[in-house]
Each structure stands twice: as structure tokens, then as C-alpha cells.
Amino acid sequence: MRWETWEPVYRLVLDDFGFPAADDERARDVLADLAAPFDHRRLAGIEGADVAVCGGAATLADGLDRVRAADYVVAASVAADTLREHRLDVDLMVTDLDKNPDTARHLTREGVVVAAHAHGDNIDLVRQRVPGFDGEYVLPTVQCEPAGPTENFGGFTDGDRAAFLADHFGAASLTFPGWDFDDPGVSPAKRRKLDWAARLLRWLETRREERFDVLDGRRDGLDPL
């Protein structure tokens, strides 16, 4: 995903939520000062792999066989904790640092790549958490135009960003254990973000000419952007 392709969709997200791009750019600059250029060879295992993009919903515990069957496992935020509790390896964690930063820190120190994301609402967390990570295993990501060592592969929430990242690095197929777009326990704000995640996955599956199982039953109601 090139910035020129992502930017129009990013502008739609900003307009819908009322987020100022300047806040994302300030977050980007903070992360850029704390991070080093990432060696993409550390993600070579994604190319040609069947990738499980694991969400943090309670349903993940029921989808562990699908995780075991995957060649490569990407965990969105708290999904990493569930997988580790079940003694399943995480190959990559995607997080904006708001729920389980200690897990992210431990993973980097174990040699697992963490895509640490900066946006306008988490500048303080970026300042607090990223310096404690092993910098060699930090992939610094943003949702605005990247600068310095930061990168943007597309996506908005941790989960759909994980899918866009796997797509960028050449995943052969994507499956989605642990996703629940209808979770009744989420806040209205989180519900809106999940709606955007679904729209973005619809766009991604269209670009990939693939059908994601997680969208079955809701695909026809989604704008493919």
C-alpha cells in the first residue's frame, strides 16, 4: 500500500471522526525521533504464507485450531496475550500501545517484531513505552503520511492494520480468528471503529481478489471504498 493510495481513504476516516491530521503528524514525529529504520527482512516469513490475523475478541479461544494451521501468526493487541496463554507463538504483534504495552516490550526482547503505531490520541504512550522496547524489533507505523523511519501500510484499527501489513509483505492468504464485529460489550466509539475496520477489510479483499471469511454475512452491506 502506497501513501498515495491510502491517503484518500485516510481523509475519509478523519472526516468521519473529526480527527485533525496535525495530531497524527505530531505523533508521527515523536515516534520518528524514538525509532530506527526497520529491517524488512525480519518479516520475510510473511511472503507466500497463510497468515492468521488474530483479533482480540473472546472468540479467539474458539479459533485456536485455525491459528495452529497458519504458517504465520499476527496478533492485534490483546490477542497476543491470549495466544501466549495457550502456548502459541506470535510472529508479529500490531498495537497502538493502549492495552498491553508490557506484552509488546517482552516480545521485542524475545526477538518478535512489534508494529508500534502512533496516532493523535497516543502521543504520551509512544513517549512512555517505545524507549523500553528492543529497537531492532520495532516497526514504527503511522496512519498519516510517513516520515523518517516511520511507515504506513494502510489500515485504521490494530486488527485491520495487521491485515494490510500482511498484505503488503506478500501474504498468500489471510484468515481472521478472534474477530467479532457484533460484540455487544464494546463502546459506541469502538463500534464505529469496528464498522470502519469492516469497510477497510472489504476494500482489501477487493484489492486482493480474495474473500475474507470474517466478512461472510455482511459483505453486501459494506462500501468497498
Stockholm file with secondary structure:
# STOCKHOLM 1.0

chainA/1-225         MRWETWEPVYRLVLDDFGFPAADDERARDVLADLAAPFDHRRLAGIEGADVAVCGGAATLADGLDRVRAADYVVAASVAADTLREHRLDVDLMVTDLDKNPDTARHLTREGVVVAAHAHGDNIDLVRQRVPGFDGEYVLPTVQCEPAGPTENFGGFTDGDRAAFLADHFGAASLTFPGWDFDDPGVSPAKRRKLDWAARLLRWLETRREERFDVLDGRRDGLDPL
#=GR chainA/1-225 SS CCHHHHHHHHHHHHHHHTCCHHHHHHHHHHHHHHCCCCCGGGGGGGTTCEEEEECCSGGGGGGHHHHHHCSEEEEETTHHHHHHHTTCCCSEEEECSSSCHHHHHHHHHTTCEEEEEECTTCHHHHHHHGGGSCGGGEEEEESSCCCTTCBCCSCSSHHHHHHHHHHHTTCSEEECTTCCTTCTTSCHHHHHHHHHHHHHHHHHHHHHTCCCGGGTTTGGGSCCC
#=GC SS_cons         CCHHHHHHHHHHHHHHHTCCHHHHHHHHHHHHHHCCCCCGGGGGGGTTCEEEEECCSGGGGGGHHHHHHCSEEEEETTHHHHHHHTTCCCSEEEECSSSCHHHHHHHHHTTCEEEEEECTTCHHHHHHHGGGSCGGGEEEEESSCCCTTCBCCSCSSHHHHHHHHHHHTTCSEEECTTCCTTCTTSCHHHHHHHHHHHHHHHHHHHHHTCCCGGGTTTGGGSCCC
//
